[in-house]
């Protein structure tokens, strides 16, 4: 337990940002386990989608990348829980982007059994 607290960002410096939202059709709606990577210059920012969160709260269903003075994400890569990858180039900063993925059907590996 413990007391809850509300925090307010009072910083005066501002920079560019990108927020990525996602949905997945066909199960696992919030795409738990997805990996989101944003390359800005020589720096790779990485966030994995999970269900964890602070006490008595629910995690936000998006990832937020602070980009500093960069006005774009050079490469945005989403690795969905089924292993499918999508890559987007030159994504403009200061916006919320939304992506939707349809899960691929599971196909067993190995030789066909009659």
C-alpha positions as CSV (number, residue, x, y, z in Angstrom):
1,X,0.0,0.0,0.0
2,X,0.9,3.6,0.6
3,X,-0.3,7.0,-0.3
4,X,-0.8,7.9,-3.9
5,X,0.8,11.0,-5.4
6,X,0.0,13.2,-8.4
7,X,3.1,14.6,-10.1
8,X,3.2,17.6,-12.5
9,X,6.0,18.3,-14.9
10,X,7.0,21.9,-14.5
11,X,10.0,21.9,-16.8
12,X,10.3,24.8,-19.2
13,X,12.4,23.1,-21.8
14,X,10.6,21.5,-24.7
15,X,11.6,19.1,-27.4
16,X,10.1,17.0,-30.1
17,X,8.3,13.8,-29.4
18,X,6.4,10.8,-30.9
19,X,3.7,8.8,-29.4
20,X,2.9,5.3,-30.8
21,X,-0.5,3.6,-30.2
22,X,-1.4,0.2,-31.4
23,X,-4.1,-2.4,-31.6
24,X,-4.1,-6.0,-32.7
25,X,-7.0,-7.8,-34.2
26,X,-7.6,-11.5,-33.8
27,X,-6.6,-11.8,-30.1
28,X,-4.2,-10.1,-27.7
29,X,-5.9,-6.8,-28.4
30,X,-3.3,-4.7,-26.6
31,X,-0.4,-6.6,-28.4
32,X,1.3,-7.5,-25.1
33,X,4.8,-8.5,-25.9
34,X,5.3,-6.3,-28.9
35,X,8.6,-4.5,-29.3
36,X,8.6,-0.9,-30.5
37,X,12.0,0.6,-31.6
38,X,12.6,4.2,-32.8
39,X,15.9,5.1,-34.4
40,X,16.8,8.8,-34.2
41,X,20.2,9.5,-35.7
42,X,22.6,7.1,-34.1
43,X,20.4,6.4,-31.1
44,X,17.9,3.5,-30.9
45,X,15.0,3.9,-28.4
46,X,13.3,0.6,-27.4
47,X,10.1,-0.1,-25.5
48,X,8.3,-3.4,-25.0
49,X,4.6,-3.5,-24.5
50,X,3.6,-5.1,-21.2
51,X,0.8,-5.3,-18.7
52,X,3.0,-4.1,-15.8
53,X,2.3,-0.8,-14.2
54,X,2.5,1.2,-11.0
55,X,0.4,0.3,-7.9
56,X,-3.4,0.9,-8.3
57,X,-3.1,2.0,-11.9
58,X,-3.2,0.7,-15.4
59,X,-0.4,1.3,-17.9
60,X,-1.1,3.7,-20.8
61,X,-1.6,1.7,-24.0
62,X,1.0,3.6,-26.0
63,X,4.7,4.4,-25.9
64,X,6.1,7.9,-25.9
65,X,9.5,8.7,-27.2
66,X,11.3,12.0,-26.4
67,X,13.2,13.1,-29.5
68,X,15.0,16.2,-28.3
69,X,15.8,18.5,-31.2
70,X,15.1,15.9,-33.9
71,X,12.0,16.6,-35.9
72,X,11.5,13.0,-37.0
73,X,12.1,9.3,-36.2
74,X,14.4,8.0,-38.9
75,X,13.2,4.4,-38.6
76,X,10.3,3.0,-36.6
77,X,10.1,-0.7,-36.2
78,X,7.3,-2.7,-34.6
79,X,7.8,-6.4,-33.9
80,X,4.3,-7.8,-33.1
81,X,3.8,-10.7,-30.7
82,X,3.4,-13.1,-33.6
83,X,6.8,-12.2,-34.9
84,X,5.6,-10.0,-37.9
85,X,7.7,-6.9,-38.4
86,X,6.6,-3.5,-39.8
87,X,9.0,-0.7,-40.5
88,X,8.3,2.9,-41.2
89,X,10.7,5.6,-42.3
90,X,11.0,9.3,-41.7
91,X,8.0,9.5,-39.3
92,X,7.4,13.1,-38.5
93,X,7.7,14.2,-34.8
94,X,5.1,15.9,-32.6
95,X,2.2,13.6,-33.4
96,X,0.4,10.4,-32.3
97,X,0.6,7.6,-34.8
98,X,-1.7,4.6,-34.7
99,X,-1.0,1.2,-36.1
100,X,-3.3,-1.9,-36.3
101,X,-2.1,-5.4,-36.9
102,X,-4.1,-8.6,-37.7
103,X,-2.5,-11.6,-36.0
104,X,-1.2,-14.3,-38.4
105,X,-2.7,-17.7,-38.0
106,X,-0.4,-20.2,-36.2
107,X,1.0,-22.8,-38.5
108,X,2.8,-25.8,-37.1
109,X,6.4,-26.3,-38.2
110,X,7.8,-29.6,-39.3
111,X,6.9,-32.3,-41.8
112,X,3.4,-32.9,-42.8
113,X,1.8,-35.9,-41.1
114,X,-0.9,-37.8,-43.2
